[in-house]
Amino acid sequence: MIKAGATILCAAHGLTFSQRTADTAQEGLPSTILAMSTATNASAVPGRSTRLPRSARRMQLLDAASEIFVERGYHAAGMDEIAVHAGVSKPVLYQHFPSKLDLYIAVVDSHAEKLVSDVNTALRTSTDNRKRVRAAVEAFFDFIDQDNSGYRLIFSSDASDPAVIRRVEGATEACVDAVYGLVMHDSGLDPYRSRMLASGLVGASQVNARYWLEAKRPVDKQTAVDTTVALLWGGLSHFPRQAVPQNDAAAADETDNAPARDDSA
């Protein structure tokens, strides 16, 4: 800019201005002024976003995509729209996610991982089984209440791709696995009945929490949680810790009823 201005001024007065003179003039400027000029020129480039670490950029893109997918649905959302919403160029978006499906799966995964983590954390808050049940139920209600985007993407998605369905089913199974381990350990039931109980707890929690939200919260959240816990605990409480399997109990009864052995013979 200095070079061009000086050249025009000298030409207007019939003077010459050498390249060396221009370079010397620029070198004489304070470094702070040159830095400010460079920063101003860089920020003036349209479409250029702030450089972020790759992990931070990925999270930014996931957040932006989550908002667009919830608002528009999977099929109506476009990569152009997501890139604009994230404030990046389309090539930058494709550097992180090769396709819209890959991006959608990553978004679903991020919300599903949070749900599974919340349930696992809830189950570790106490060693009292009733408190554990309540904490697990509350984790589902909190997720649906606080992460509305995650709820809609996991439980109300319009994407029917098998890869998406597997992710959603995987999140539910991971929650069942977490509950199953505790049920089996504390009840002494066989693996099949333990998993049935775990599936029932997770399923009832999901269904009730979804109903509560879609019905526009007809009661406060704590009342909804208490109602669900009462339903679940009414069944789970009938399985005492380390219950004796039926086959073992029958064998024990036969032993008790057997005639006493006569050792005098």
C-alpha positions as CSV (number, residue, x, y, z in Angstrom):
1,M,0.0,0.0,0.0
2,I,2.9,2.4,0.9
3,K,4.7,1.4,-2.3
4,A,1.6,2.1,-4.5
5,G,0.8,5.4,-2.8
6,A,4.4,6.6,-3.1
7,T,4.6,5.7,-6.8
8,I,1.4,7.6,-7.6
9,L,2.6,10.7,-5.7
10,C,5.9,10.7,-7.4
11,A,4.5,10.2,-10.8
12,A,2.2,13.1,-10.3
13,H,5.2,15.4,-9.7
14,G,7.3,13.9,-12.5
15,L,9.6,12.1,-10.0
16,T,10.8,8.6,-9.9
17,F,10.5,6.3,-6.9
18,S,12.7,3.2,-6.9
19,Q,11.8,-0.3,-5.6
20,R,14.6,0.0,-3.1
21,T,13.3,3.3,-1.8
22,A,9.9,1.7,-1.3
23,D,11.3,-1.3,0.5
24,T,13.4,1.0,2.7
25,A,10.3,3.0,3.6
26,Q,8.4,-0.1,4.6
27,E,11.2,-1.4,6.7
28,G,11.3,1.8,8.6
29,L,7.7,1.3,9.9
30,P,7.2,0.1,13.5
31,S,6.6,-3.7,13.6
32,T,3.3,-3.1,15.5
33,I,1.9,-1.1,12.6
34,L,2.9,-3.8,10.1
35,A,1.4,-6.5,12.3
36,M,-1.9,-4.6,12.6
37,S,-2.0,-4.1,8.8
38,T,-1.4,-7.8,8.2
39,A,-4.1,-8.8,10.7
40,T,-6.6,-6.4,9.1
41,N,-6.0,-7.8,5.6
42,A,-6.4,-11.4,6.8
43,S,-9.7,-10.7,8.6
44,A,-11.0,-8.9,5.5
45,V,-10.8,-12.1,3.5
46,P,-14.4,-13.3,3.2
47,G,-15.3,-16.8,4.5
48,R,-12.1,-17.2,6.5
49,S,-12.8,-18.5,10.1
50,T,-10.6,-18.5,13.1
51,R,-8.1,-21.3,13.1
52,L,-8.9,-23.9,15.8
53,P,-7.3,-27.2,16.9
54,R,-8.8,-30.1,15.0
55,S,-10.7,-31.5,18.0
56,A,-12.2,-28.1,18.8
57,R,-13.1,-27.6,15.2
58,R,-14.8,-31.0,15.1
59,M,-16.9,-30.2,18.2
60,Q,-17.9,-26.8,16.6
61,L,-19.0,-28.6,13.4
62,L,-20.9,-31.2,15.4
63,D,-22.8,-28.5,17.4
64,A,-23.7,-26.6,14.3
65,A,-24.8,-29.8,12.4
66,S,-26.9,-30.9,15.4
67,E,-28.9,-27.7,15.3
68,I,-29.5,-27.9,11.6
69,F,-30.4,-31.6,11.6
70,V,-32.9,-31.0,14.5
71,E,-34.4,-28.0,12.7
72,R,-34.5,-29.3,9.2
73,G,-34.4,-33.1,9.5
74,Y,-31.7,-35.3,8.0
75,H,-33.1,-35.4,4.5
76,A,-33.8,-31.7,4.2
77,A,-30.5,-30.5,5.7
78,G,-27.6,-29.8,3.3
79,M,-23.9,-29.6,3.8
80,D,-23.8,-26.1,2.4
81,E,-26.3,-24.9,5.0
82,I,-24.3,-26.6,7.8
83,A,-21.0,-25.1,6.6
84,V,-22.5,-21.6,6.6
85,H,-24.1,-22.1,10.0
86,A,-20.7,-23.3,11.4
87,G,-18.9,-20.3,9.8
88,V,-16.6,-22.5,7.7
89,S,-16.1,-23.3,4.1
90,K,-17.6,-26.4,2.6
91,P,-14.1,-27.9,1.9
92,V,-13.3,-27.5,5.6
93,L,-16.5,-29.4,6.6
94,Y,-15.6,-32.2,4.2
95,Q,-12.1,-32.5,5.6
96,H,-13.7,-33.6,8.8
97,F,-16.7,-35.5,7.5
98,P,-16.6,-37.1,4.0
99,S,-20.4,-37.1,3.6
100,K,-23.7,-36.0,5.2
101,L,-24.3,-39.5,6.5
102,D,-20.9,-39.6,8.2
103,L,-21.6,-36.2,9.8
104,Y,-25.1,-37.3,11.0
105,I,-23.7,-40.5,12.5
106,A,-21.0,-38.6,14.3
107,V,-23.7,-36.2,15.7
108,V,-25.9,-39.1,16.9
109,D,-22.8,-40.8,18.4
110,S,-21.9,-37.7,20.4
111,H,-25.4,-37.5,21.9
112,A,-25.6,-41.2,22.5
113,E,-22.3,-41.3,24.2
114,K,-23.5,-38.6,26.6
115,L,-26.7,-40.6,27.4
116,V,-24.7,-43.8,28.1
117,S,-22.2,-41.9,30.2
118,D,-24.9,-40.2,32.2
119,V,-26.6,-43.6,33.0
120,N,-23.3,-45.2,34.0
121,T,-22.5,-42.3,36.3
122,A,-26.0,-42.4,37.8
123,L,-25.6,-46.1,38.7
124,R,-22.4,-45.4,40.5
125,T,-23.8,-42.8,42.8
126,S,-25.0,-45.2,45.5
127,T,-24.9,-48.8,46.6
128,D,-28.5,-48.7,47.6
129,N,-30.6,-50.4,44.9
130,R,-33.6,-48.2,45.1
131,K,-31.4,-45.1,44.9
132,R,-29.7,-46.6,41.9
133,V,-33.0,-47.2,40.2
134,R,-34.0,-43.6,40.8
135,A,-30.7,-42.3,39.6
136,A,-30.9,-44.3,36.4
137,V,-34.5,-43.2,35.7
138,E,-33.6,-39.6,36.5
139,A,-30.7,-39.8,34.0
140,F,-33.1,-40.5,31.2
141,F,-35.4,-37.7,32.2
142,D,-32.5,-35.2,32.6
143,F,-31.2,-36.2,29.2
144,I,-34.5,-35.7,27.4
145,D,-35.2,-32.5,29.4
146,Q,-31.8,-30.9,29.0
147,D,-30.5,-32.3,25.7
148,N,-33.5,-31.8,23.5
149,S,-31.4,-32.0,20.3
150,G,-30.0,-35.3,21.4
151,Y,-33.4,-36.7,22.3
152,R,-34.8,-35.8,18.9
153,L,-31.9,-37.2,17.0
154,I,-31.8,-40.4,18.9
155,F,-35.4,-41.2,19.5
156,S,-37.3,-39.2,16.7
157,S,-34.9,-39.3,13.8
158,D,-36.1,-39.3,10.2
159,A,-33.0,-41.0,9.0
160,S,-33.6,-44.7,8.2
161,D,-30.1,-45.7,7.1
162,P,-29.1,-49.0,8.8
163,A,-25.9,-47.4,10.1
164,V,-28.0,-44.8,12.0
165,I,-30.4,-47.4,13.3
166,R,-27.5,-49.5,14.6
167,R,-26.1,-46.5,16.5
168,V,-29.5,-45.8,18.2
169,E,-29.9,-49.5,19.1
170,G,-26.4,-49.6,20.3
171,A,-27.0,-46.7,22.7
172,T,-30.0,-48.5,24.2
173,E,-28.1,-51.7,24.5
174,A,-25.2,-50.0,26.2
175,C,-27.6,-48.6,28.8
176,V,-29.2,-52.1,29.3
177,D,-25.7,-53.6,29.7
178,A,-24.9,-51.1,32.5
179,V,-28.1,-51.9,34.4
180,Y,-27.8,-55.7,33.7
181,G,-24.5,-56.1,35.4
182,L,-25.9,-54.6,38.6
183,V,-29.2,-56.5,38.5
184,M,-27.4,-59.9,38.0
185,H,-24.9,-59.2,40.8
186,D,-27.5,-58.0,43.3
187,S,-30.3,-60.4,42.6
188,G,-28.5,-63.6,41.9
189,L,-30.8,-64.3,39.0
190,D,-29.7,-66.1,35.9
191,P,-28.4,-63.9,33.0
192,Y,-31.6,-64.2,31.0
193,R,-34.0,-62.9,33.7
194,S,-31.4,-60.3,34.7
195,R,-31.3,-59.0,31.2
196,M,-35.1,-58.9,31.0
197,L,-35.3,-56.8,34.1
198,A,-32.6,-54.5,32.8
199,S,-34.3,-54.1,29.5
200,G,-37.6,-53.4,31.3
201,L,-36.0,-50.7,33.4
202,V,-34.4,-48.9,30.4
203,G,-37.4,-49.3,28.2
204,A,-39.8,-48.0,30.8
205,S,-37.5,-45.0,31.6
206,Q,-37.2,-44.1,27.9
207,V,-40.9,-44.4,27.1
208,N,-42.1,-42.5,30.2
209,A,-39.5,-39.8,29.7
210,R,-40.5,-39.4,26.1
211,Y,-44.2,-39.3,26.9
212,W,-43.6,-36.7,29.6
213,L,-41.8,-34.4,27.2
214,E,-44.1,-34.9,24.2
215,A,-47.1,-34.3,26.5
216,K,-45.5,-30.9,27.3
217,R,-44.5,-31.8,30.9
218,P,-48.0,-32.3,32.4
219,V,-46.4,-32.8,35.8
220,D,-43.1,-31.6,37.2
221,K,-40.1,-33.7,36.4
222,Q,-39.6,-35.0,40.0
223,T,-43.1,-36.3,40.1
224,A,-42.7,-38.0,36.8
225,V,-39.5,-39.6,38.0
226,D,-41.1,-40.7,41.3
227,T,-44.0,-42.3,39.4
228,T,-41.6,-44.2,37.1
229,V,-39.5,-45.4,40.0
230,A,-42.6,-46.6,41.9
231,L,-43.6,-48.7,38.8
232,L,-40.1,-50.2,38.4
233,W,-39.3,-50.7,42.1
234,G,-42.6,-52.5,42.6
235,G,-41.2,-55.3,40.4
236,L,-37.5,-55.1,41.2
237,S,-37.9,-55.2,44.9
238,H,-39.3,-58.7,44.8
239,F,-35.9,-60.0,43.8
240,P,-33.8,-60.1,46.9
241,R,-30.0,-59.9,46.9
242,Q,-28.3,-63.2,46.0
243,A,-31.6,-65.1,45.7
244,V,-31.2,-68.8,45.6
245,P,-31.9,-70.3,42.1
246,Q,-35.0,-72.5,41.9
247,N,-33.0,-75.7,41.0
248,D,-30.7,-75.2,43.9
249,A,-33.6,-74.6,46.3
250,A,-35.4,-77.8,45.1
251,A,-32.2,-79.8,45.7
252,A,-31.9,-78.3,49.1
253,D,-35.5,-79.3,50.0
254,E,-34.8,-82.9,48.8
255,T,-31.8,-83.1,51.1
256,D,-33.7,-81.7,54.1
257,N,-36.5,-84.3,53.5
258,A,-34.3,-87.3,53.0
259,P,-34.4,-90.0,55.8
260,A,-31.7,-89.8,58.4
261,R,-28.8,-92.2,57.8
262,D,-28.5,-95.0,60.4
263,D,-24.8,-95.3,61.2
264,S,-25.3,-98.0,63.9
265,A,-25.6,-100.8,61.4
